[in-house]
């Protein structure tokens, strides 16, 4: 049994590494044995998430943005199809303006996604755990 310190990510609780302080007689030459006795746990606060959780949160942020973007793009497509129909000039102009606003909204959503990911990475203290 090798006593040591367990390093754990504070937010997700996943273990990063075990550092043996002393090696027992059963320990292989390159590290601690399989029976590890945790005498102290160190919480890693930056990054507070392991690599897997970090990537999952980033992917969720991007997926949420893509879902919202897809809905707006569908509205733009519906407006484009409606513009092809016969209508008076005033209604056509209102629809063009609305389509323009929605197109800007798509760009804003993509900017928001990038900002949210950057903020998440900043709060984690790094770009990703290595």
PyMOL commands that place a pseudoatom at each C-alpha (Angstrom):
pseudoatom trace, name=CA, resn=UNK, resi=1, chain=A, elem=C, hetatm=0, pos=[0.000, 0.000, 0.000]
pseudoatom trace, name=CA, resn=UNK, resi=2, chain=A, elem=C, hetatm=0, pos=[1.477, 3.284, -1.153]
pseudoatom trace, name=CA, resn=UNK, resi=3, chain=A, elem=C, hetatm=0, pos=[0.413, 6.427, 0.758]
pseudoatom trace, name=CA, resn=UNK, resi=4, chain=A, elem=C, hetatm=0, pos=[0.121, 9.623, -1.222]
pseudoatom trace, name=CA, resn=UNK, resi=5, chain=A, elem=C, hetatm=0, pos=[-1.663, 12.756, -2.319]
pseudoatom trace, name=CA, resn=UNK, resi=6, chain=A, elem=C, hetatm=0, pos=[-4.620, 12.634, -4.690]
pseudoatom trace, name=CA, resn=UNK, resi=7, chain=A, elem=C, hetatm=0, pos=[-5.072, 15.625, -7.011]
pseudoatom trace, name=CA, resn=UNK, resi=8, chain=A, elem=C, hetatm=0, pos=[-8.751, 16.149, -7.878]
pseudoatom trace, name=CA, resn=UNK, resi=9, chain=A, elem=C, hetatm=0, pos=[-10.484, 18.750, -10.052]
pseudoatom trace, name=CA, resn=UNK, resi=10, chain=A, elem=C, hetatm=0, pos=[-12.649, 20.902, -7.762]
pseudoatom trace, name=CA, resn=UNK, resi=11, chain=A, elem=C, hetatm=0, pos=[-15.654, 21.381, -10.032]
pseudoatom trace, name=CA, resn=UNK, resi=12, chain=A, elem=C, hetatm=0, pos=[-16.148, 17.955, -11.603]
pseudoatom trace, name=CA, resn=UNK, resi=13, chain=A, elem=C, hetatm=0, pos=[-14.481, 15.798, -8.957]
pseudoatom trace, name=CA, resn=UNK, resi=14, chain=A, elem=C, hetatm=0, pos=[-12.487, 13.744, -11.444]
pseudoatom trace, name=CA, resn=UNK, resi=15, chain=A, elem=C, hetatm=0, pos=[-9.014, 12.655, -10.389]
pseudoatom trace, name=CA, resn=UNK, resi=16, chain=A, elem=C, hetatm=0, pos=[-6.016, 14.075, -12.180]
pseudoatom trace, name=CA, resn=UNK, resi=17, chain=A, elem=C, hetatm=0, pos=[-3.171, 12.183, -10.572]
pseudoatom trace, name=CA, resn=UNK, resi=18, chain=A, elem=C, hetatm=0, pos=[-1.929, 10.370, -7.486]
pseudoatom trace, name=CA, resn=UNK, resi=19, chain=A, elem=C, hetatm=0, pos=[1.483, 11.293, -6.126]
pseudoatom trace, name=CA, resn=UNK, resi=20, chain=A, elem=C, hetatm=0, pos=[2.965, 8.589, -3.933]
pseudoatom trace, name=CA, resn=UNK, resi=21, chain=A, elem=C, hetatm=0, pos=[4.893, 9.886, -0.949]
pseudoatom trace, name=CA, resn=UNK, resi=22, chain=A, elem=C, hetatm=0, pos=[6.391, 6.507, -0.135]
pseudoatom trace, name=CA, resn=UNK, resi=23, chain=A, elem=C, hetatm=0, pos=[6.568, 3.290, -2.106]
pseudoatom trace, name=CA, resn=UNK, resi=24, chain=A, elem=C, hetatm=0, pos=[5.759, -0.060, -0.595]
pseudoatom trace, name=CA, resn=UNK, resi=25, chain=A, elem=C, hetatm=0, pos=[7.635, -3.276, -1.354]
pseudoatom trace, name=CA, resn=UNK, resi=26, chain=A, elem=C, hetatm=0, pos=[4.983, -4.301, -3.918]
pseudoatom trace, name=CA, resn=UNK, resi=27, chain=A, elem=C, hetatm=0, pos=[5.386, -1.099, -5.941]
pseudoatom trace, name=CA, resn=UNK, resi=28, chain=A, elem=C, hetatm=0, pos=[6.828, -1.406, -9.442]
pseudoatom trace, name=CA, resn=UNK, resi=29, chain=A, elem=C, hetatm=0, pos=[9.976, 0.488, -10.278]
pseudoatom trace, name=CA, resn=UNK, resi=30, chain=A, elem=C, hetatm=0, pos=[8.100, 3.119, -12.301]
pseudoatom trace, name=CA, resn=UNK, resi=31, chain=A, elem=C, hetatm=0, pos=[5.458, 4.172, -9.762]
pseudoatom trace, name=CA, resn=UNK, resi=32, chain=A, elem=C, hetatm=0, pos=[3.033, 3.362, -6.980]
pseudoatom trace, name=CA, resn=UNK, resi=33, chain=A, elem=C, hetatm=0, pos=[1.330, 0.022, -6.529]
pseudoatom trace, name=CA, resn=UNK, resi=34, chain=A, elem=C, hetatm=0, pos=[-2.362, -0.531, -7.262]
pseudoatom trace, name=CA, resn=UNK, resi=35, chain=A, elem=C, hetatm=0, pos=[-3.341, -0.234, -3.592]
pseudoatom trace, name=CA, resn=UNK, resi=36, chain=A, elem=C, hetatm=0, pos=[-3.112, 3.475, -2.961]
pseudoatom trace, name=CA, resn=UNK, resi=37, chain=A, elem=C, hetatm=0, pos=[-3.842, 5.063, 0.385]
pseudoatom trace, name=CA, resn=UNK, resi=38, chain=A, elem=C, hetatm=0, pos=[-4.949, 8.677, 0.065]
pseudoatom trace, name=CA, resn=UNK, resi=39, chain=A, elem=C, hetatm=0, pos=[-3.628, 10.633, 3.029]
pseudoatom trace, name=CA, resn=UNK, resi=40, chain=A, elem=C, hetatm=0, pos=[-4.451, 14.034, 1.547]
pseudoatom trace, name=CA, resn=UNK, resi=41, chain=A, elem=C, hetatm=0, pos=[-6.567, 15.334, -1.312]
pseudoatom trace, name=CA, resn=UNK, resi=42, chain=A, elem=C, hetatm=0, pos=[-5.561, 18.473, -3.171]
pseudoatom trace, name=CA, resn=UNK, resi=43, chain=A, elem=C, hetatm=0, pos=[-8.324, 20.291, -5.047]
pseudoatom trace, name=CA, resn=UNK, resi=44, chain=A, elem=C, hetatm=0, pos=[-7.295, 21.777, -8.364]
pseudoatom trace, name=CA, resn=UNK, resi=45, chain=A, elem=C, hetatm=0, pos=[-9.200, 25.038, -8.787]
pseudoatom trace, name=CA, resn=UNK, resi=46, chain=A, elem=C, hetatm=0, pos=[-7.632, 26.158, -12.066]
pseudoatom trace, name=CA, resn=UNK, resi=47, chain=A, elem=C, hetatm=0, pos=[-8.712, 24.417, -14.171]
pseudoatom trace, name=CA, resn=UNK, resi=48, chain=A, elem=C, hetatm=0, pos=[-11.587, 23.237, -12.002]
pseudoatom trace, name=CA, resn=UNK, resi=49, chain=A, elem=C, hetatm=0, pos=[-12.689, 20.772, -14.693]
pseudoatom trace, name=CA, resn=UNK, resi=50, chain=A, elem=C, hetatm=0, pos=[-10.812, 17.832, -16.163]
pseudoatom trace, name=CA, resn=UNK, resi=51, chain=A, elem=C, hetatm=0, pos=[-10.104, 17.833, -19.903]
pseudoatom trace, name=CA, resn=UNK, resi=52, chain=A, elem=C, hetatm=0, pos=[-13.158, 15.696, -20.743]
pseudoatom trace, name=CA, resn=UNK, resi=53, chain=A, elem=C, hetatm=0, pos=[-15.586, 17.847, -18.760]
pseudoatom trace, name=CA, resn=UNK, resi=54, chain=A, elem=C, hetatm=0, pos=[-13.946, 21.013, -20.055]
pseudoatom trace, name=CA, resn=UNK, resi=55, chain=A, elem=C, hetatm=0, pos=[-14.440, 19.917, -23.667]
pseudoatom trace, name=CA, resn=UNK, resi=56, chain=A, elem=C, hetatm=0, pos=[-18.026, 18.790, -22.968]
pseudoatom trace, name=CA, resn=UNK, resi=57, chain=A, elem=C, hetatm=0, pos=[-18.970, 22.211, -21.520]
pseudoatom trace, name=CA, resn=UNK, resi=58, chain=A, elem=C, hetatm=0, pos=[-17.364, 23.963, -24.510]
pseudoatom trace, name=CA, resn=UNK, resi=59, chain=A, elem=C, hetatm=0, pos=[-19.271, 21.679, -26.885]
pseudoatom trace, name=CA, resn=UNK, resi=60, chain=A, elem=C, hetatm=0, pos=[-22.540, 22.366, -25.032]
pseudoatom trace, name=CA, resn=UNK, resi=61, chain=A, elem=C, hetatm=0, pos=[-22.018, 26.118, -25.389]
pseudoatom trace, name=CA, resn=UNK, resi=62, chain=A, elem=C, hetatm=0, pos=[-21.345, 25.735, -29.115]
pseudoatom trace, name=CA, resn=UNK, resi=63, chain=A, elem=C, hetatm=0, pos=[-24.295, 23.341, -29.574]
pseudoatom trace, name=CA, resn=UNK, resi=64, chain=A, elem=C, hetatm=0, pos=[-26.678, 25.741, -27.831]
pseudoatom trace, name=CA, resn=UNK, resi=65, chain=A, elem=C, hetatm=0, pos=[-25.549, 28.564, -30.118]
pseudoatom trace, name=CA, resn=UNK, resi=66, chain=A, elem=C, hetatm=0, pos=[-25.868, 26.375, -33.211]
pseudoatom trace, name=CA, resn=UNK, resi=67, chain=A, elem=C, hetatm=0, pos=[-29.438, 25.447, -32.242]
pseudoatom trace, name=CA, resn=UNK, resi=68, chain=A, elem=C, hetatm=0, pos=[-30.415, 29.099, -31.853]
pseudoatom trace, name=CA, resn=UNK, resi=69, chain=A, elem=C, hetatm=0, pos=[-28.620, 30.015, -35.083]
pseudoatom trace, name=CA, resn=UNK, resi=70, chain=A, elem=C, hetatm=0, pos=[-30.413, 27.260, -36.990]
pseudoatom trace, name=CA, resn=UNK, resi=71, chain=A, elem=C, hetatm=0, pos=[-33.804, 28.554, -35.799]
pseudoatom trace, name=CA, resn=UNK, resi=72, chain=A, elem=C, hetatm=0, pos=[-32.987, 32.096, -36.969]
pseudoatom trace, name=CA, resn=UNK, resi=73, chain=A, elem=C, hetatm=0, pos=[-31.661, 30.808, -40.310]
pseudoatom trace, name=CA, resn=UNK, resi=74, chain=A, elem=C, hetatm=0, pos=[-34.921, 28.871, -40.807]
pseudoatom trace, name=CA, resn=UNK, resi=75, chain=A, elem=C, hetatm=0, pos=[-36.859, 32.091, -40.219]
pseudoatom trace, name=CA, resn=UNK, resi=76, chain=A, elem=C, hetatm=0, pos=[-34.644, 33.845, -42.775]
pseudoatom trace, name=CA, resn=UNK, resi=77, chain=A, elem=C, hetatm=0, pos=[-35.308, 31.066, -45.288]
pseudoatom trace, name=CA, resn=UNK, resi=78, chain=A, elem=C, hetatm=0, pos=[-39.064, 31.322, -44.705]
pseudoatom trace, name=CA, resn=UNK, resi=79, chain=A, elem=C, hetatm=0, pos=[-38.909, 35.082, -45.268]
pseudoatom trace, name=CA, resn=UNK, resi=80, chain=A, elem=C, hetatm=0, pos=[-36.887, 34.569, -48.439]
pseudoatom trace, name=CA, resn=UNK, resi=81, chain=A, elem=C, hetatm=0, pos=[-39.494, 32.149, -49.749]
pseudoatom trace, name=CA, resn=UNK, resi=82, chain=A, elem=C, hetatm=0, pos=[-42.284, 34.561, -48.826]
pseudoatom trace, name=CA, resn=UNK, resi=83, chain=A, elem=C, hetatm=0, pos=[-40.524, 37.383, -50.677]
pseudoatom trace, name=CA, resn=UNK, resi=84, chain=A, elem=C, hetatm=0, pos=[-40.837, 35.393, -53.883]
pseudoatom trace, name=CA, resn=UNK, resi=85, chain=A, elem=C, hetatm=0, pos=[-44.607, 35.505, -53.604]
pseudoatom trace, name=CA, resn=UNK, resi=86, chain=A, elem=C, hetatm=0, pos=[-46.675, 38.284, -55.116]
pseudoatom trace, name=CA, resn=UNK, resi=87, chain=A, elem=C, hetatm=0, pos=[-47.110, 41.161, -52.642]
pseudoatom trace, name=CA, resn=UNK, resi=88, chain=A, elem=C, hetatm=0, pos=[-47.181, 44.921, -52.564]
pseudoatom trace, name=CA, resn=UNK, resi=89, chain=A, elem=C, hetatm=0, pos=[-43.949, 46.921, -52.391]
pseudoatom trace, name=CA, resn=UNK, resi=90, chain=A, elem=C, hetatm=0, pos=[-44.499, 48.076, -48.808]
pseudoatom trace, name=CA, resn=UNK, resi=91, chain=A, elem=C, hetatm=0, pos=[-44.901, 44.535, -47.455]
pseudoatom trace, name=CA, resn=UNK, resi=92, chain=A, elem=C, hetatm=0, pos=[-41.904, 43.380, -49.479]
pseudoatom trace, name=CA, resn=UNK, resi=93, chain=A, elem=C, hetatm=0, pos=[-39.742, 46.155, -48.000]
pseudoatom trace, name=CA, resn=UNK, resi=94, chain=A, elem=C, hetatm=0, pos=[-40.842, 45.306, -44.425]
pseudoatom trace, name=CA, resn=UNK, resi=95, chain=A, elem=C, hetatm=0, pos=[-39.925, 41.671, -44.998]
pseudoatom trace, name=CA, resn=UNK, resi=96, chain=A, elem=C, hetatm=0, pos=[-36.533, 42.613, -46.458]
pseudoatom trace, name=CA, resn=UNK, resi=97, chain=A, elem=C, hetatm=0, pos=[-35.791, 44.751, -43.404]
pseudoatom trace, name=CA, resn=UNK, resi=98, chain=A, elem=C, hetatm=0, pos=[-36.852, 41.949, -41.093]
pseudoatom trace, name=CA, resn=UNK, resi=99, chain=A, elem=C, hetatm=0, pos=[-34.664, 39.488, -42.997]
pseudoatom trace, name=CA, resn=UNK, resi=100, chain=A, elem=C, hetatm=0, pos=[-31.755, 41.919, -42.619]
pseudoatom trace, name=CA, resn=UNK, resi=101, chain=A, elem=C, hetatm=0, pos=[-32.321, 42.111, -38.861]
pseudoatom trace, name=CA, resn=UNK, resi=102, chain=A, elem=C, hetatm=0, pos=[-32.403, 38.317, -38.628]
pseudoatom trace, name=CA, resn=UNK, resi=103, chain=A, elem=C, hetatm=0, pos=[-29.187, 38.045, -40.645]
pseudoatom trace, name=CA, resn=UNK, resi=104, chain=A, elem=C, hetatm=0, pos=[-27.495, 40.384, -38.173]
pseudoatom trace, name=CA, resn=UNK, resi=105, chain=A, elem=C, hetatm=0, pos=[-28.877, 38.271, -35.336]
pseudoatom trace, name=CA, resn=UNK, resi=106, chain=A, elem=C, hetatm=0, pos=[-27.103, 35.203, -36.756]
pseudoatom trace, name=CA, resn=UNK, resi=107, chain=A, elem=C, hetatm=0, pos=[-23.795, 37.078, -36.638]
pseudoatom trace, name=CA, resn=UNK, resi=108, chain=A, elem=C, hetatm=0, pos=[-24.541, 38.268, -33.113]
pseudoatom trace, name=CA, resn=UNK, resi=109, chain=A, elem=C, hetatm=0, pos=[-25.268, 34.708, -31.977]
pseudoatom trace, name=CA, resn=UNK, resi=110, chain=A, elem=C, hetatm=0, pos=[-21.934, 33.517, -33.336]
pseudoatom trace, name=CA, resn=UNK, resi=111, chain=A, elem=C, hetatm=0, pos=[-20.147, 36.405, -31.596]
pseudoatom trace, name=CA, resn=UNK, resi=112, chain=A, elem=C, hetatm=0, pos=[-21.990, 35.552, -28.375]
pseudoatom trace, name=CA, resn=UNK, resi=113, chain=A, elem=C, hetatm=0, pos=[-20.860, 31.918, -28.663]
pseudoatom trace, name=CA, resn=UNK, resi=114, chain=A, elem=C, hetatm=0, pos=[-17.235, 32.987, -29.013]
pseudoatom trace, name=CA, resn=UNK, resi=115, chain=A, elem=C, hetatm=0, pos=[-17.570, 35.347, -26.048]
pseudoatom trace, name=CA, resn=UNK, resi=116, chain=A, elem=C, hetatm=0, pos=[-19.173, 32.660, -23.865]
pseudoatom trace, name=CA, resn=UNK, resi=117, chain=A, elem=C, hetatm=0, pos=[-16.423, 30.162, -24.701]
pseudoatom trace, name=CA, resn=UNK, resi=118, chain=A, elem=C, hetatm=0, pos=[-13.730, 32.765, -24.014]
pseudoatom trace, name=CA, resn=UNK, resi=119, chain=A, elem=C, hetatm=0, pos=[-15.372, 33.670, -20.693]
pseudoatom trace, name=CA, resn=UNK, resi=120, chain=A, elem=C, hetatm=0, pos=[-15.650, 29.989, -19.737]
pseudoatom trace, name=CA, resn=UNK, resi=121, chain=A, elem=C, hetatm=0, pos=[-11.979, 29.443, -20.544]
pseudoatom trace, name=CA, resn=UNK, resi=122, chain=A, elem=C, hetatm=0, pos=[-11.045, 32.539, -18.532]
pseudoatom trace, name=CA, resn=UNK, resi=123, chain=A, elem=C, hetatm=0, pos=[-13.057, 31.335, -15.518]
pseudoatom trace, name=CA, resn=UNK, resi=124, chain=A, elem=C, hetatm=0, pos=[-11.266, 27.990, -15.752]
pseudoatom trace, name=CA, resn=UNK, resi=125, chain=A, elem=C, hetatm=0, pos=[-7.943, 29.796, -15.677]
pseudoatom trace, name=CA, resn=UNK, resi=126, chain=A, elem=C, hetatm=0, pos=[-6.604, 28.147, -18.820]
pseudoatom trace, name=CA, resn=UNK, resi=127, chain=A, elem=C, hetatm=0, pos=[-7.576, 27.143, -22.333]
pseudoatom trace, name=CA, resn=UNK, resi=128, chain=A, elem=C, hetatm=0, pos=[-7.620, 23.480, -21.329]
pseudoatom trace, name=CA, resn=UNK, resi=129, chain=A, elem=C, hetatm=0, pos=[-5.937, 21.254, -18.807]
pseudoatom trace, name=CA, resn=UNK, resi=130, chain=A, elem=C, hetatm=0, pos=[-2.847, 19.583, -20.144]
for i in range(1, 130): cmd.bond("trace and resi %d" % i, "trace and resi %d" % (i + 1))
show_as sticks, trace
zoom trace
